[in-house]
Amino acid sequence: MKFRYILAASMLAAASVVPAAFAQQAAPAQAEAPNPASQIPSADKQAIQNYNLNDDVFNRIVKVSQEAKKQGIQPKNAKTDFSKIHSLDDLAKQITDSDPRIEPLIKANGFTPREFLLANLAVTNAAIASEAKNNPQMAQYVDQSKVNQKNVAFYEAHKDKINALMAEDQGGQ
């Protein structure tokens, strides 16, 4: 599914299980792995839901992704140890610890590691919610009352750019 690649394309993080695992009840976790989202504090889940996407944030995500590609940072190769993740800050630390170039790149584009993660998870949640509108199988896992509808609208308005970014990422790996 396309939404599984959004985070890999735009975030310098782990494998495609991260969106499903941290997508705040938007999709089921993979059967072979425990659901790390269940260990994330409610405040972090709320922060993901309440994060508001805008053009500035999205443009900075794109810049980070493009620069990461230039530097040879490969998000799909990063390892995530879910047993050590109990908050978004823990996940952000694993991301930045996976490659010493990541944190300076994120900060150079005006993000803290946590905010960068929140922004990417907000995009991922919006993508999942948008896809669920036309996918009955997926819709059963999405509680639309917990979805930030403004972010869904933002995602849908920028879907072509996001898909182009994903295609660029897939072509380069």
C-alpha positions in Angstrom: 0.0 0.0 0.0 1.2 3.5 -0.9 0.9 4.9 2.7 3.5 2.5 4.0 6.2 4.3 2.0 5.4 7.8 3.0 7.4 7.7 6.1 10.3 6.0 4.5 10.3 8.6 1.7 10.1 11.6 4.0 11.5 10.5 7.3 15.0 9.3 8.0 13.7 6.4 10.0 13.1 2.7 10.2 11.3 0.3 8.0 7.7 0.7 6.8 6.3 -0.9 10.0 6.8 2.5 11.7 3.7 4.1 10.1 1.5 1.2 11.0 2.9 0.9 14.5 2.7 4.5 15.4 -0.2 5.7 13.2 -2.4 6.2 16.3 -4.9 3.4 15.9 -5.2 4.1 12.2 -4.0 0.7 11.1 -3.3 -2.7 12.7 0.3 -3.5 13.6 1.9 -6.4 11.7 1.0 -9.8 13.2 4.6 -10.9 13.7 5.6 -7.9 15.8 4.1 -6.6 19.1 2.2 -3.4 18.7 4.5 -0.7 20.0 1.8 1.9 19.6 0.1 0.5 22.6 3.1 1.5 24.7 3.2 5.1 23.5 1.7 7.5 26.1 -1.7 9.0 25.4 -0.1 12.5 25.4 2.1 11.4 22.5 -0.8 9.9 20.6 -2.7 13.2 21.1 0.2 15.2 19.9 0.2 13.2 16.7 -3.5 13.8 16.2 -3.3 17.5 17.1 -0.2 18.3 14.9 -1.3 20.5 12.1 0.3 20.2 8.7 0.9 23.3 6.5 2.9 24.2 3.5 5.9 25.4 5.5 6.2 22.1 7.4 5.6 20.0 4.2 8.2 22.0 2.2 10.8 21.5 5.0 10.0 17.7 5.1 10.7 17.6 1.3 14.0 19.5 1.8 15.1 17.1 4.4 14.2 14.1 2.2 16.0 15.6 -0.8 19.1 16.4 1.2 19.1 13.0 2.8 19.1 11.4 -0.6 22.0 13.6 -1.7 23.9 12.6 1.4 23.2 8.9 0.8 21.2 8.5 4.0 19.0 5.4 3.5 15.9 5.4 5.8 14.9 1.9 4.7 18.2 0.5 6.1 17.7 2.0 9.6 17.0 -0.5 12.4 14.4 0.2 15.0 14.4 -1.7 18.3 10.7 -1.4 19.4 11.5 -2.9 22.8 13.3 0.4 23.6 10.5 2.7 22.4 8.1 3.9 25.0 7.5 7.4 23.6 8.0 9.5 20.6 11.1 10.9 22.1 12.5 7.4 22.3 11.8 6.8 18.6 13.2 10.2 17.7 16.4 9.3 19.5 16.7 6.0 17.7 16.3 7.8 14.4 18.9 10.4 15.1 21.3 7.8 16.7 21.1 5.6 13.5 23.2 8.1 11.5 25.2 11.1 12.8 24.1 13.1 9.8 20.4 13.0 10.6 20.0 15.3 13.5 22.0 18.2 12.0 20.0 17.8 8.8 16.7 17.9 10.6 17.8 20.9 12.7 19.1 22.8 9.7 15.6 22.7 8.3 14.0 24.1 11.5 12.8 20.9 13.1 13.6 19.3 16.4 13.8 15.5 16.0 10.5 15.1 17.9 8.7 17.7 15.7 10.1 16.1 12.5 8.7 12.8 13.7 5.4 14.3 14.6 5.1 16.0 11.2 5.9 12.7 9.4 3.4 10.8 11.5 0.8 13.4 10.9 1.3 13.0 7.1 1.2 9.2 7.5 -2.0 9.3 9.6 -3.6 11.6 7.0 -2.6 9.3 4.2 -4.0 6.3 6.0 -7.3 8.0 6.7 -7.5 9.2 3.1 -6.8 5.8 1.7 -9.4 4.3 4.1 -12.1 6.4 2.6 -12.0 4.2 -0.5 -10.8 1.0 1.0 -13.5 -0.8 3.0 -10.9 -3.4 4.3 -8.7 -0.6 5.6 -11.7 1.6 6.8 -12.5 -0.9 9.6 -9.2 0.0 11.3 -9.6 3.8 11.1 -11.6 5.6 13.7 -12.5 8.8 11.7 -13.4 10.5 14.9 -9.8 10.4 16.0 -8.4 11.6 12.6 -7.3 15.2 12.1 -9.5 16.0 9.1 -7.6 19.2 8.3 -4.5 17.1 7.8 -6.5 14.7 5.6 -7.5 17.7 3.5 -3.9 18.9 3.4 -2.7 15.4 2.3 -5.3 15.2 -0.4 -4.4 18.6 -1.7 -0.7 17.6 -1.8 -1.2 14.0 -2.8 0.6 14.4 -6.1 3.7 15.9 -4.5 3.7 13.2 -1.9 3.4 10.5 -4.5 6.2 12.1 -6.5 8.4 12.1 -3.5 7.6 8.4 -2.8 8.3 7.5 -6.4 11.6 9.4 -6.3 12.6 7.5 -3.2 11.6 4.1 -4.6 13.5 4.8 -7.8 16.7 5.6 -5.9 16.8 2.4 -3.9 
